[in-house]
Amino acid sequence: MKTIYSNMNKDGFFHKALNMYVDGFRSMTVGRKLWALILIKLAIMFLILKTFFFPDILHDNYDNDDERAQAVRTALTPRK
């Protein structure tokens, strides 16, 4: 069976590092559950919380990109 890694040098750093991670993930038991928990928490944080608690204010308040860009410029530049 030919793999995508067959062209890599077997003694090279990247091949050894890749093998370490592949073997580590393959032999995990508790770690798989922990990684699943981490991925679920990230999905909740980025998909659900972002949707409900961080609305797109620029899109709601301004009609086009030029108005949005001007609003950002005025917010970032110091007022004298």
ZIQUI-V996677 format. One line per field, one symbol per residue. ss: DSSP state (~ for helix, > for strand, _ for the rest). psi: psi as a letter, one per 20 degrees, with the letter a starting at -180 (. if undefined). burial: # if it has 24 or more other C-alpha atoms within 12 Angstrom, else .. A space follows every 50 residues. Layout:
# ZIQUI-V996677
ss->???
psi->???
burial->???
This chain:
# ZIQUI-V996677
ss->____________~~~~~~~~~~~~~~___~~~~~~~~~~~~~~~~~~~~~ ~~~___~~~~~___~~~~~~~~~~~~____
psi->pprijhiqphjrghgggghggghghhjqfhhghghggghgghggghgggh ghimrnhhhhiqhrhghgghhgghhhpqq.
burial->.................................................. ..............................
